[in-house]
Amino acid sequence: MPPIQTTIKCPSCGSPQPAIIEQVLDVARDPGVKTRLLQGRLNFFQCPNCGFQGALSTPLVYHDPVKELLLTFVPAELRLTPIEQEKMLGGLIQQVVSSLPAENRKGYLLRPQASLTHQGLMERVLEADGITHEMLEEQRAKSKLAKELIDAAAAARPALIAEQDHRIDADVLALLNAIVRSASAQEDAAFVEKAVQARDAVMQYSTAGKRAQAQKEEMEIAARDLEALGSQFNLDALVTLVASAPSLDRVTALSALGWQLMDYGFFQKLTERVERAAGSERERLGSIRDRALVEIQRIQQAVQSEMNATVGVLQSILQAPDLDHAIEEYLPELNDVFFAVLEANLESARRNKQESAIQRLEEVKAKILAALEQSLPPELRLIRDLLGLESDEQAERMLAEHAGEINDNFVAALKAAVADLEANSPGAPAERMKKLLAQAEKQAAIARFTAK
């Protein structure tokens, strides 16, 4: 159902301000509403007058026809009587029922499930996706552990890591990386430094960190090996490279980087090698083929799942009555996959000469690019521009030209960018950014000295 555009009094300063309120959350009509709910962006209000921000209290009805789920929630702070609650929810539920064809009006619509808290509503939605209360509690415990690792004194951190080694896993490492990126975007230099130190210590001292470091090294070697194929690349060369992998971890790394090349023809040739071999060699090649197949299937499923979710996000934006508001809400989710889907839709519309679709898609693209440019802090814009240059010399010259912008926030953001590149895209870009980081740290130190 379309959001309600209304005017409310700011809970803090009392000034009248425009607001958009969503009460009927129908996943079938707006797939993105589920994401907004779970990320805490639903009915989020920020007062331009006093800066107050927070979620607006309003009754909600959540509907997912695929999972036959109809949930209701009435905030306790509204102090509605049971009769008032029933009347208000009844009207919202009727909107859901009326929007469905008669053949889709099933029995679950007569048995809405009430949630006593907003958290309870979200947990019920997640439970329908197979995410249990126990899993959520485990995730909260990992978040708490990540915070403890960041807050710990540097000298005490190795002992804490040793004590909690059995609880530190890939999820905790991912949380620490996410915290570093988030803090960098918020320009919190002091916190970024603590978070980076905690993440580096976990990588150095924990079993999971050492394992991740070994996997990173395998990725770097795999990247070099694939790059070395260069212009000599052909399917036989790729099969030879994978078949000669010294470990299954190397096979995993090669699959992660070269999965788009590992098609039916690749596995056919690899299977022929397995069948020609004998004894332990046949067993080794069979294990390599099985690992590569599992990894390729896993990656393809993940890509397809992300593509499906991204298509839903694009459709939600295209159908939004307030395009600027929709883009603002979805901006944190818009990645390379989204732009690939957007371009594919544009190409299809052009091919079929669908002028109205072309116009809308181009409008969406232009507004998103403008919003992304506006949302980037100055230091991240500079880092982006540095990454886009073709040579180290050009990058060093640009950094020198922007010496006045080199401060602690820039250095912290650049450190986070280097760490991200090393973790996800090892190679020339990461090495260039490491050189620039050293130069930036010198310039920032000089700036601090001369400012005294």
TAGICOR-V956759 format. One record per residue. N is the residue number from 1. RES is the residue in one letter. PSI is psi in degrees with one decimal (* if undefined). OMEGA is omega in whole degrees, 0 to 359 (999 if undefined). Layout:
# TAGICOR-V956759
N/RES/PSI/OMEGA ; N/RES/PSI/OMEGA
This chain:
# TAGICOR-V956759
1/M/146.5/183 ; 2/P/144.3/176 ; 3/P/156.5/178 ; 4/I/122.4/176 ; 5/Q/118.8/187 ; 6/T/-177.1/175 ; 7/T/132.1/179 ; 8/I/164.6/172 ; 9/K/129.5/179 ; 10/C/129.0/180 ; 11/P/-20.1/183 ; 12/S/-56.6/186 ; 13/C/-11.8/177 ; 14/G/1.6/181 ; 15/S/141.7/178 ; 16/P/130.7/182 ; 17/Q/145.7/176 ; 18/P/146.5/180 ; 19/A/153.2/176 ; 20/I/123.6/184 ; 21/I/131.0/175 ; 22/E/128.6/180 ; 23/Q/-36.4/178 ; 24/V/111.8/184 ; 25/L/91.3/184 ; 26/D/105.9/185 ; 27/V/-31.8/181 ; 28/A/-36.6/182 ; 29/R/-26.5/181 ; 30/D/87.5/182 ; 31/P/-28.4/182 ; 32/G/-14.2/183 ; 33/V/-29.6/178 ; 34/K/-42.9/178 ; 35/T/-42.9/180 ; 36/R/-39.4/179 ; 37/L/-49.4/186 ; 38/L/-26.2/179 ; 39/Q/1.9/178 ; 40/G/21.2/181 ; 41/R/2.2/181 ; 42/L/130.6/179 ; 43/N/36.5/180 ; 44/F/131.5/185 ; 45/F/136.3/173 ; 46/Q/123.8/183 ; 47/C/121.6/178 ; 48/P/-13.7/183 ; 49/N/-48.1/184 ; 50/C/-8.9/179 ; 51/G/-3.6/178 ; 52/F/141.2/175 ; 53/Q/146.2/180 ; 54/G/173.5/181 ; 55/A/140.8/178 ; 56/L/137.8/180 ; 57/S/123.0/179 ; 58/T/149.0/175 ; 59/P/147.1/182 ; 60/L/145.1/169 ; 61/V/122.4/182 ; 62/Y/128.5/183 ; 63/H/125.3/175 ; 64/D/98.3/185 ; 65/P/-29.3/180 ; 66/V/-41.4/181 ; 67/K/4.4/182 ; 68/E/55.8/185 ; 69/L/123.6/175 ; 70/L/110.1/185 ; 71/L/148.2/176 ; 72/T/153.5/178 ; 73/F/130.5/175 ; 74/V/116.1/180 ; 75/P/133.9/181 ; 76/A/-30.7/183 ; 77/E/-13.2/177 ; 78/L/-18.8/177 ; 79/R/44.7/178 ; 80/L/142.2/176 ; 81/T/160.8/178 ; 82/P/-38.9/180 ; 83/I/-42.5/179 ; 84/E/-40.9/178 ; 85/Q/-47.1/182 ; 86/E/-39.9/181 ; 87/K/-44.8/183 ; 88/M/-46.4/180 ; 89/L/-35.7/179 ; 90/G/-41.0/179 ; 91/G/-40.1/180 ; 92/L/-42.0/179 ; 93/I/-36.5/179 ; 94/Q/-33.7/176 ; 95/Q/-40.5/179 ; 96/V/-49.9/183 ; 97/V/-43.0/183 ; 98/S/-26.5/182 ; 99/S/-10.1/183 ; 100/L/143.2/171 ; 101/P/152.4/185 ; 102/A/-37.4/183 ; 103/E/-14.0/180 ; 104/N/3.4/180 ; 105/R/96.1/187 ; 106/K/173.9/186 ; 107/G/-30.3/182 ; 108/Y/-23.4/180 ; 109/L/-19.5/179 ; 110/L/-6.3/184 ; 111/R/64.2/178 ; 112/P/142.7/181 ; 113/Q/122.7/183 ; 114/A/137.1/174 ; 115/S/133.0/183 ; 116/L/-24.5/181 ; 117/T/161.4/177 ; 118/H/-39.4/177 ; 119/Q/-40.5/178 ; 120/G/-38.3/177 ; 121/L/-47.6/181 ; 122/M/-39.1/180 ; 123/E/-34.8/178 ; 124/R/-37.8/177 ; 125/V/-44.5/180 ; 126/L/-36.6/179 ; 127/E/-36.0/178 ; 128/A/-22.2/176 ; 129/D/5.3/179 ; 130/G/8.9/180 ; 131/I/106.7/187 ; 132/T/168.5/177 ; 133/H/-38.4/180 ; 134/E/-39.1/179 ; 135/M/-39.1/178 ; 136/L/-40.9/179 ; 137/E/-37.9/178 ; 138/E/-40.4/179 ; 139/Q/-39.4/177 ; 140/R/-39.4/179 ; 141/A/-38.1/179 ; 142/K/-38.0/176 ; 143/S/-40.8/178 ; 144/K/-41.3/179 ; 145/L/-42.2/178 ; 146/A/-42.0/179 ; 147/K/-41.0/179 ; 148/E/-39.2/180 ; 149/L/-37.8/179 ; 150/I/-40.9/184 ; 151/D/-19.4/184 ; 152/A/147.4/175 ; 153/A/147.3/184 ; 154/A/-41.1/183 ; 155/A/-29.1/183 ; 156/A/-11.0/187 ; 157/R/-44.2/180 ; 158/P/-39.5/180 ; 159/A/-39.8/179 ; 160/L/-40.3/179 ; 161/I/-43.2/178 ; 162/A/-40.4/181 ; 163/E/-37.6/185 ; 164/Q/15.1/186 ; 165/D/-36.8/182 ; 166/H/-18.8/181 ; 167/R/-13.3/182 ; 168/I/117.5/180 ; 169/D/-168.7/182 ; 170/A/-32.7/179 ; 171/D/-41.9/179 ; 172/V/-42.1/177 ; 173/L/-43.1/179 ; 174/A/-39.1/178 ; 175/L/-44.9/180 ; 176/L/-41.7/177 ; 177/N/-41.6/180 ; 178/A/-38.7/179 ; 179/I/-40.8/178 ; 180/V/-47.2/181 ; 181/R/-42.9/181 ; 182/S/-43.8/180 ; 183/A/-37.2/179 ; 184/S/-41.3/181 ; 185/A/-26.7/181 ; 186/Q/5.5/174 ; 187/E/35.1/179 ; 188/D/85.5/188 ; 189/A/-43.1/183 ; 190/A/-44.1/181 ; 191/F/-38.1/178 ; 192/V/-44.3/182 ; 193/E/-43.4/179 ; 194/K/-43.6/182 ; 195/A/-41.4/179 ; 196/V/-43.9/179 ; 197/Q/-41.6/179 ; 198/A/-46.1/180 ; 199/R/-43.7/180 ; 200/D/-38.4/179 ; 201/A/-41.2/178 ; 202/V/-40.8/178 ; 203/M/-34.3/184 ; 204/Q/-39.6/191 ; 205/Y/-24.1/185 ; 206/S/155.5/177 ; 207/T/-44.5/180 ; 208/A/-37.6/179 ; 209/G/-43.3/179 ; 210/K/-38.5/178 ; 211/R/-43.8/179 ; 212/A/-38.1/179 ; 213/Q/-40.4/178 ; 214/A/-39.8/178 ; 215/Q/-37.8/177 ; 216/K/-42.4/178 ; 217/E/-37.6/176 ; 218/E/-39.1/179 ; 219/M/-40.7/181 ; 220/E/-42.5/179 ; 221/I/-42.6/180 ; 222/A/-40.1/179 ; 223/A/-42.6/179 ; 224/R/-41.1/181 ; 225/D/-42.7/179 ; 226/L/-38.9/179 ; 227/E/-34.0/181 ; 228/A/-25.1/177 ; 229/L/-38.7/173 ; 230/G/-133.0/183 ; 231/S/-15.0/180 ; 232/Q/6.0/186 ; 233/F/135.8/167 ; 234/N/170.7/185 ; 235/L/-39.1/179 ; 236/D/-39.0/179 ; 237/A/-39.7/179 ; 238/L/-42.7/178 ; 239/V/-42.6/179 ; 240/T/-42.8/180 ; 241/L/-46.6/181 ; 242/V/-42.0/182 ; 243/A/-25.4/181 ; 244/S/8.4/180 ; 245/A/132.2/183 ; 246/P/-12.4/181 ; 247/S/162.0/177 ; 248/L/-27.4/175 ; 249/D/-37.0/178 ; 250/R/-36.9/177 ; 251/V/-42.6/178 ; 252/T/-43.2/181 ; 253/A/-45.1/179 ; 254/L/-37.5/178 ; 255/S/-40.7/181 ; 256/A/-36.2/183 ; 257/L/-31.6/186 ; 258/G/22.0/187 ; 259/W/-31.2/181 ; 260/Q/-20.4/179 ; 261/L/-14.7/185 ; 262/M/77.9/183 ; 263/D/-164.2/181 ; 264/Y/-41.8/180 ; 265/G/-38.1/178 ; 266/F/-50.6/183 ; 267/F/-28.1/176 ; 268/Q/-45.6/179 ; 269/K/-38.7/179 ; 270/L/-38.7/178 ; 271/T/-37.8/177 ; 272/E/-38.7/178 ; 273/R/-40.3/179 ; 274/V/-45.1/185 ; 275/E/-26.5/179 ; 276/R/-22.8/183 ; 277/A/169.3/180 ; 278/A/159.9/175 ; 279/G/-137.3/184 ; 280/S/-31.0/179 ; 281/E/-39.4/177 ; 282/R/-41.0/179 ; 283/E/-41.6/179 ; 284/R/-47.5/180 ; 285/L/-35.4/177 ; 286/G/-40.8/178 ; 287/S/-39.8/178 ; 288/I/-46.1/179 ; 289/R/-43.7/181 ; 290/D/-42.0/179 ; 291/R/-44.6/180 ; 292/A/-40.8/181 ; 293/L/-45.0/178 ; 294/V/-44.8/182 ; 295/E/-42.2/180 ; 296/I/-42.6/178 ; 297/Q/-41.3/179 ; 298/R/-44.9/181 ; 299/I/-43.8/181 ; 300/Q/-39.7/178 ; 301/Q/-41.2/179 ; 302/A/-42.1/179 ; 303/V/-43.1/180 ; 304/Q/-41.1/179 ; 305/S/-43.7/179 ; 306/E/-38.8/179 ; 307/M/-43.5/180 ; 308/N/-44.5/179 ; 309/A/-38.2/181 ; 310/T/-39.2/176 ; 311/V/-40.7/178 ; 312/G/-40.6/178 ; 313/V/-45.2/180 ; 314/L/-43.1/180 ; 315/Q/-38.1/178 ; 316/S/-41.4/179 ; 317/I/-45.2/182 ; 318/L/-34.1/184 ; 319/Q/-4.1/184 ; 320/A/133.3/177 ; 321/P/-29.5/177 ; 322/D/95.0/187 ; 323/L/-43.7/181 ; 324/D/-41.6/180 ; 325/H/-41.8/180 ; 326/A/-42.8/180 ; 327/I/-40.2/179 ; 328/E/-39.9/181 ; 329/E/-41.3/186 ; 330/Y/-7.2/187 ; 331/L/-42.1/181 ; 332/P/-19.1/184 ; 333/E/-7.3/187 ; 334/L/111.2/183 ; 335/N/-167.0/181 ; 336/D/-35.5/179 ; 337/V/-40.8/179 ; 338/F/-45.9/182 ; 339/F/-31.0/176 ; 340/A/-42.8/177 ; 341/V/-41.3/179 ; 342/L/-46.4/180 ; 343/E/-37.7/179 ; 344/A/-40.2/178 ; 345/N/-38.1/177 ; 346/L/-45.1/180 ; 347/E/-41.7/179 ; 348/S/-42.5/180 ; 349/A/-40.0/179 ; 350/R/-41.0/182 ; 351/R/-36.6/181 ; 352/N/5.5/177 ; 353/K/44.9/177 ; 354/Q/87.4/190 ; 355/E/-42.2/181 ; 356/S/-38.8/179 ; 357/A/-40.2/178 ; 358/I/-45.7/182 ; 359/Q/-44.7/181 ; 360/R/-44.1/181 ; 361/L/-40.5/179 ; 362/E/-35.1/176 ; 363/E/-44.6/179 ; 364/V/-45.9/181 ; 365/K/-46.4/182 ; 366/A/-42.6/182 ; 367/K/-36.6/179 ; 368/I/-45.4/180 ; 369/L/-40.6/178 ; 370/A/-40.7/180 ; 371/A/-40.0/178 ; 372/L/-43.0/180 ; 373/E/-42.3/182 ; 374/Q/-31.2/184 ; 375/S/-16.9/182 ; 376/L/127.0/172 ; 377/P/155.6/183 ; 378/P/-40.3/183 ; 379/E/-34.8/179 ; 380/L/-32.3/175 ; 381/R/-43.1/180 ; 382/L/-42.3/178 ; 383/I/-42.3/178 ; 384/R/-44.2/180 ; 385/D/-37.5/178 ; 386/L/-41.0/179 ; 387/L/-28.0/183 ; 388/G/-8.1/182 ; 389/L/156.9/188 ; 390/E/-23.1/185 ; 391/S/159.7/177 ; 392/D/-37.8/182 ; 393/E/-43.7/178 ; 394/Q/-41.5/181 ; 395/A/-43.2/180 ; 396/E/-37.2/178 ; 397/R/-42.3/179 ; 398/M/-40.7/180 ; 399/L/-41.1/179 ; 400/A/-38.6/181 ; 401/E/-25.0/181 ; 402/H/30.9/183 ; 403/A/-33.0/181 ; 404/G/-17.8/181 ; 405/E/-2.9/183 ; 406/I/106.5/179 ; 407/N/-173.1/183 ; 408/D/-36.5/179 ; 409/N/-42.1/180 ; 410/F/-44.2/181 ; 411/V/-42.8/179 ; 412/A/-42.6/179 ; 413/A/-38.3/180 ; 414/L/-37.6/176 ; 415/K/-43.8/180 ; 416/A/-38.7/179 ; 417/A/-41.2/178 ; 418/V/-45.8/181 ; 419/A/-40.8/180 ; 420/D/-42.5/179 ; 421/L/-43.2/181 ; 422/E/-34.0/182 ; 423/A/-35.9/189 ; 424/N/-26.7/182 ; 425/S/62.4/181 ; 426/P/145.8/181 ; 427/G/-154.9/186 ; 428/A/-46.3/180 ; 429/P/-41.3/180 ; 430/A/-41.3/179 ; 431/E/-40.4/178 ; 432/R/-45.2/182 ; 433/M/-29.9/176 ; 434/K/-40.5/177 ; 435/K/-42.8/180 ; 436/L/-34.3/178 ; 437/L/-44.8/178 ; 438/A/-41.8/179 ; 439/Q/-41.4/181 ; 440/A/-39.3/179 ; 441/E/-38.3/177 ; 442/K/-44.8/181 ; 443/Q/-39.7/179 ; 444/A/-38.4/178 ; 445/A/-41.3/178 ; 446/I/-41.5/180 ; 447/A/-40.9/178 ; 448/R/-40.0/182 ; 449/F/-46.0/183 ; 450/T/-19.1/180 ; 451/A/-12.8/181 ; 452/K/*/999
